[in-house]
Amino acid sequence: MALTAAVKEELSRLEVKKSSVRKAEVSAMLRFAGGLHIISGRIVIEAEVDLASTARRLRSAIAEVYGHASDIIVVSGGGLRRGNRYVVRVVKDGESLARQTGLLDSRGRPVRGLPSVVVNGSAADAEAVWRGAFLAHGSLTEPGRSSSLEVTCPGPEAALALVGSARRIGISAKAREVRGVDRVVIRDGDTIAALLTRMGAHDALMVWEERRMRKEVRATANRLANFDDANLRRSAQAAVAAGARVERALEILGEDVPEHLRYAGELRVAHKQASLDELGHLAEPPMTKDAIAGRIRRLLAMADKRAAELGIPGTESSVTPEMLDE
């Protein structure tokens, strides 16, 4: 099951007994998923959600908390919208419910944000606001570099009210407008985990954290592999450059090379991409990495000193830019 659907299924089953908390959740769901319509001079409330379990939860809360009947209408998916949608509709007492849930103020005007009684409620009410908003229009993407928890909002006032509710429970969220649509977005992984906990999606959180950990382990392994590849490339480039310098050193010194230095130099020339450790193992008798490095270093120093005395290019002149390109 997709993460968003998993979170919504779990939140739809969450049992809430406190009346003010249920009211805050219903107000948020109606505000973020619903709308007021006037049909034949009567105010009708409609809230469209994407899961049947969410629709049943909203219908049950409207009946138990406010005492109003509602209908659930199934809208079949088509075109770009896949899957069924579920519309919870309140016809008979639409205006009364709109006033009770804060969709209308005392003068009968639509409220653009969230009702003040909800905005100024307890921390549990703030959690319920987020639960209702997520059930209405929330989404959670897979953990990773671009992971996010988002809620699509009906307007900037509702977005700011949701950001304020997050702040009251210690969650940092940002309101932004994307292609003309207001959204509240959380991208930090730890903050997403904290909000899932506050909303009550504990099972979905475990799944999300497991996937997050798997992604982080894989990313770390990839970084280490890339690091090792880069180190191997640099080592090979350094070995090739050293081989070119040694060739030039043997050319400069000619016959005036101590035998033990000549032997180390010829090993380097014969195995240009081998590491110093590998060269030591190829020697007869085998030598340590430090021993082979020391002999090559003395050979190059002797050749550069002779080149300076003769006024000719030293060993560095044999190293071309192509040898150093990554």
JOSUL-V789696 format. One record per residue. N is the residue number from 1. RES is the residue in one small letter. BURIAL is # if it has 24 or more other ideal C-beta (glycine too) atoms within 12 Angstrom, else .. Layout:
n=N res=RES burial=BURIAL
n=N res=RES burial=BURIAL
//
This chain:
n=1 res=m burial=.
n=2 res=a burial=.
n=3 res=l burial=#
n=4 res=t burial=#
n=5 res=a burial=#
n=6 res=a burial=#
n=7 res=v burial=#
n=8 res=k burial=#
n=9 res=e burial=#
n=10 res=e burial=#
n=11 res=l burial=#
n=12 res=s burial=#
n=13 res=r burial=.
n=14 res=l burial=#
n=15 res=e burial=.
n=16 res=v burial=#
n=17 res=k burial=.
n=18 res=k burial=.
n=19 res=s burial=.
n=20 res=s burial=#
n=21 res=v burial=#
n=22 res=r burial=#
n=23 res=k burial=#
n=24 res=a burial=#
n=25 res=e burial=#
n=26 res=v burial=#
n=27 res=s burial=#
n=28 res=a burial=#
n=29 res=m burial=#
n=30 res=l burial=#
n=31 res=r burial=#
n=32 res=f burial=#
n=33 res=a burial=#
n=34 res=g burial=#
n=35 res=g burial=#
n=36 res=l burial=#
n=37 res=h burial=.
n=38 res=i burial=.
n=39 res=i burial=.
n=40 res=s burial=.
n=41 res=g burial=.
n=42 res=r burial=.
n=43 res=i burial=#
n=44 res=v burial=#
n=45 res=i burial=#
n=46 res=e burial=#
n=47 res=a burial=#
n=48 res=e burial=#
n=49 res=v burial=#
n=50 res=d burial=#
n=51 res=l burial=#
n=52 res=a burial=#
n=53 res=s burial=#
n=54 res=t burial=#
n=55 res=a burial=#
n=56 res=r burial=.
n=57 res=r burial=#
n=58 res=l burial=#
n=59 res=r burial=#
n=60 res=s burial=#
n=61 res=a burial=#
n=62 res=i burial=#
n=63 res=a burial=.
n=64 res=e burial=.
n=65 res=v burial=#
n=66 res=y burial=#
n=67 res=g burial=.
n=68 res=h burial=#
n=69 res=a burial=.
n=70 res=s burial=#
n=71 res=d burial=.
n=72 res=i burial=#
n=73 res=i burial=.
n=74 res=v burial=.
n=75 res=v burial=.
n=76 res=s burial=.
n=77 res=g burial=.
n=78 res=g burial=.
n=79 res=g burial=.
n=80 res=l burial=.
n=81 res=r burial=.
n=82 res=r burial=.
n=83 res=g burial=.
n=84 res=n burial=.
n=85 res=r burial=#
n=86 res=y burial=#
n=87 res=v burial=#
n=88 res=v burial=#
n=89 res=r burial=#
n=90 res=v burial=#
n=91 res=v burial=#
n=92 res=k burial=.
n=93 res=d burial=.
n=94 res=g burial=#
n=95 res=e burial=#
n=96 res=s burial=.
n=97 res=l burial=#
n=98 res=a burial=#
n=99 res=r burial=#
n=100 res=q burial=#
n=101 res=t burial=#
n=102 res=g burial=#
n=103 res=l burial=#
n=104 res=l burial=#
n=105 res=d burial=.
n=106 res=s burial=.
n=107 res=r burial=.
n=108 res=g burial=.
n=109 res=r burial=.
n=110 res=p burial=#
n=111 res=v burial=#
n=112 res=r burial=.
n=113 res=g burial=#
n=114 res=l burial=#
n=115 res=p burial=#
n=116 res=s burial=.
n=117 res=v burial=.
n=118 res=v burial=#
n=119 res=v burial=#
n=120 res=n burial=.
n=121 res=g burial=#
n=122 res=s burial=.
n=123 res=a burial=.
n=124 res=a burial=#
n=125 res=d burial=#
n=126 res=a burial=#
n=127 res=e burial=#
n=128 res=a burial=#
n=129 res=v burial=#
n=130 res=w burial=#
n=131 res=r burial=#
n=132 res=g burial=#
n=133 res=a burial=#
n=134 res=f burial=#
n=135 res=l burial=#
n=136 res=a burial=#
n=137 res=h burial=#
n=138 res=g burial=#
n=139 res=s burial=#
n=140 res=l burial=#
n=141 res=t burial=#
n=142 res=e burial=.
n=143 res=p burial=#
n=144 res=g burial=.
n=145 res=r burial=.
n=146 res=s burial=.
n=147 res=s burial=#
n=148 res=s burial=#
n=149 res=l burial=#
n=150 res=e burial=#
n=151 res=v burial=#
n=152 res=t burial=#
n=153 res=c burial=#
n=154 res=p burial=#
n=155 res=g burial=#
n=156 res=p burial=.
n=157 res=e burial=.
n=158 res=a burial=#
n=159 res=a burial=#
n=160 res=l burial=#
n=161 res=a burial=#
n=162 res=l burial=#
n=163 res=v burial=#
n=164 res=g burial=#
n=165 res=s burial=#
n=166 res=a burial=#
n=167 res=r burial=#
n=168 res=r burial=#
n=169 res=i burial=#
n=170 res=g burial=.
n=171 res=i burial=#
n=172 res=s burial=.
n=173 res=a burial=#
n=174 res=k burial=#
n=175 res=a burial=#
n=176 res=r burial=.
n=177 res=e burial=.
n=178 res=v burial=.
n=179 res=r burial=.
n=180 res=g burial=.
n=181 res=v burial=.
n=182 res=d burial=#
n=183 res=r burial=#
n=184 res=v burial=#
n=185 res=v burial=#
n=186 res=i burial=#
n=187 res=r burial=#
n=188 res=d burial=.
n=189 res=g burial=#
n=190 res=d burial=.
n=191 res=t burial=#
n=192 res=i burial=#
n=193 res=a burial=#
n=194 res=a burial=#
n=195 res=l burial=#
n=196 res=l burial=#
n=197 res=t burial=#
n=198 res=r burial=#
n=199 res=m burial=#
n=200 res=g burial=#
n=201 res=a burial=#
n=202 res=h burial=.
n=203 res=d burial=.
n=204 res=a burial=#
n=205 res=l burial=#
n=206 res=m burial=.
n=207 res=v burial=#
n=208 res=w burial=#
n=209 res=e burial=#
n=210 res=e burial=.
n=211 res=r burial=#
n=212 res=r burial=#
n=213 res=m burial=.
n=214 res=r burial=.
n=215 res=k burial=.
n=216 res=e burial=.
n=217 res=v burial=.
n=218 res=r burial=.
n=219 res=a burial=.
n=220 res=t burial=.
n=221 res=a burial=.
n=222 res=n burial=.
n=223 res=r burial=.
n=224 res=l burial=.
n=225 res=a burial=.
n=226 res=n burial=.
n=227 res=f burial=.
n=228 res=d burial=.
n=229 res=d burial=.
n=230 res=a burial=.
n=231 res=n burial=.
n=232 res=l burial=.
n=233 res=r burial=.
n=234 res=r burial=.
n=235 res=s burial=.
n=236 res=a burial=#
n=237 res=q burial=#
n=238 res=a burial=#
n=239 res=a burial=#
n=240 res=v burial=#
n=241 res=a burial=#
n=242 res=a burial=#
n=243 res=g burial=#
n=244 res=a burial=#
n=245 res=r burial=#
n=246 res=v burial=#
n=247 res=e burial=#
n=248 res=r burial=#
n=249 res=a burial=#
n=250 res=l burial=#
n=251 res=e burial=#
n=252 res=i burial=#
n=253 res=l burial=#
n=254 res=g burial=.
n=255 res=e burial=.
n=256 res=d burial=.
n=257 res=v burial=#
n=258 res=p burial=.
n=259 res=e burial=.
n=260 res=h burial=.
n=261 res=l burial=#
n=262 res=r burial=#
n=263 res=y burial=#
n=264 res=a burial=#
n=265 res=g burial=#
n=266 res=e burial=#
n=267 res=l burial=#
n=268 res=r burial=#
n=269 res=v burial=#
n=270 res=a burial=.
n=271 res=h burial=#
n=272 res=k burial=#
n=273 res=q burial=.
n=274 res=a burial=#
n=275 res=s burial=#
n=276 res=l burial=#
n=277 res=d burial=.
n=278 res=e burial=.
n=279 res=l burial=#
n=280 res=g burial=#
n=281 res=h burial=.
n=282 res=l burial=.
n=283 res=a burial=#
n=284 res=e burial=.
n=285 res=p burial=.
n=286 res=p burial=.
n=287 res=m burial=#
n=288 res=t burial=.
n=289 res=k burial=.
n=290 res=d burial=.
n=291 res=a burial=#
n=292 res=i burial=#
n=293 res=a burial=#
n=294 res=g burial=.
n=295 res=r burial=#
n=296 res=i burial=#
n=297 res=r burial=#
n=298 res=r burial=#
n=299 res=l burial=#
n=300 res=l burial=#
n=301 res=a burial=.
n=302 res=m burial=#
n=303 res=a burial=#
n=304 res=d burial=#
n=305 res=k burial=.
n=306 res=r burial=#
n=307 res=a burial=#
n=308 res=a burial=.
n=309 res=e burial=.
n=310 res=l burial=.
n=311 res=g burial=.
n=312 res=i burial=.
n=313 res=p burial=.
n=314 res=g burial=#
n=315 res=t burial=#
n=316 res=e burial=.
n=317 res=s burial=.
n=318 res=s burial=#
n=319 res=v burial=#
n=320 res=t burial=.
n=321 res=p burial=.
n=322 res=e burial=.
n=323 res=m burial=.
n=324 res=l burial=.
n=325 res=d burial=.
n=326 res=e burial=.
//
